[in-house]
Amino acid sequence: MALYQFASKAEHDEILNTIKADIAKISAAAVNPDNEDVENCAVSYAGLGYLNPYKIDQILTELGYESQSADENGWEGDYWIRYTHGEDPIITLYYEAWDFDLKLIAGWEY
């Protein structure tokens, strides 16, 4: 089985439910006018070997998010993809290849 595939329906459902809950949490923080710290609007998946950017993209697409743009900064290996979903805050999938920092960030544009 390839790393980008879900091992089972149970794994898919677990990741789906986790991401839905995380999006609700970080989106609420992003629309709070008193929130000045971007880290409050982010959730990190670093260290979760079974989760990767491709799986997160699949889940976001399944939830109705649309990819708007993708950028990278070359040799540093940082990638970010912005997603929109109606009037909800923008969700950015951020990935650092060298450090395997994998985050979802709400309301943030790099």
C-alpha positions in Angstrom: 0.0 0.0 0.0 1.3 3.5 -0.9 1.8 6.1 1.8 -0.8 8.3 0.3 -3.6 5.8 0.7 -5.6 5.3 3.8 -4.9 1.9 5.4 -8.6 1.3 6.1 -12.0 3.0 6.2 -11.5 3.2 10.0 -8.2 5.2 9.5 -10.0 7.5 7.0 -12.9 8.1 9.3 -10.6 8.8 12.3 -8.6 11.4 10.2 -11.8 12.9 8.8 -13.3 13.4 12.3 -10.0 14.8 13.7 -9.6 17.3 10.8 -13.2 18.4 11.1 -12.8 19.1 14.8 -9.5 20.8 14.3 -10.9 23.1 11.6 -13.8 24.1 13.9 -11.3 24.9 16.6 -8.9 26.9 14.5 -11.6 28.7 12.5 -13.2 29.9 15.7 -9.8 31.3 16.9 -9.2 32.9 13.5 -12.5 35.0 13.6 -11.9 36.1 17.2 -10.8 39.8 17.0 -8.9 39.5 20.2 -6.6 36.8 18.8 -3.3 38.1 17.8 -1.2 34.9 17.8 -1.3 32.9 14.6 -0.3 29.8 16.6 -3.8 29.9 18.2 -5.2 29.4 14.7 -3.1 26.4 13.9 -2.9 22.7 14.6 0.2 20.7 14.1 0.4 17.2 12.8 4.2 16.9 13.0 5.3 13.5 14.2 2.1 11.7 13.0 3.8 9.3 10.5 0.5 8.0 9.1 -0.7 11.5 8.1 0.7 13.4 5.2 -0.2 16.4 3.0 -1.9 14.2 0.4 -4.2 12.6 2.9 -5.1 16.0 4.3 -5.8 17.3 0.9 -8.1 14.4 0.2 -10.1 15.0 3.4 -10.4 18.8 2.8 -11.6 18.1 -0.7 -14.1 15.6 0.7 -15.3 18.3 3.1 -16.0 20.7 0.3 -12.9 22.8 0.5 -11.5 24.1 -2.8 -7.8 24.5 -3.4 -7.1 28.1 -4.5 -3.4 28.4 -4.8 -0.2 26.6 -4.0 3.2 28.1 -3.4 6.7 26.9 -2.4 9.9 28.5 -1.5 12.3 26.3 -3.5 15.3 24.6 -1.8 14.0 25.3 1.7 11.2 22.8 1.1 8.3 24.8 2.4 4.9 24.4 0.8 1.6 25.9 1.4 -1.8 25.4 -0.2 -4.8 27.7 0.5 -8.3 26.3 0.6 -11.7 28.1 0.7 -15.1 26.9 1.8 -17.9 29.5 1.3 -17.6 32.3 3.9 -15.4 30.2 6.3 -11.9 31.5 7.1 -9.2 30.5 4.5 -7.5 27.2 5.6 -3.8 26.9 4.7 -2.1 23.5 4.6 1.5 24.2 5.5 4.3 21.7 5.1 8.0 21.9 5.8 9.8 19.0 4.1 13.1 19.3 6.0 11.6 19.3 9.5 8.3 17.6 8.7 6.2 20.4 10.1 2.7 19.8 8.9 0.0 22.2 9.9 -3.5 23.5 9.1 -3.8 27.2 9.7 -7.0 29.2 9.6 -7.3 32.8 8.4 -3.6 33.0 7.5 -2.1 33.7 4.1 1.6 33.3 3.6 
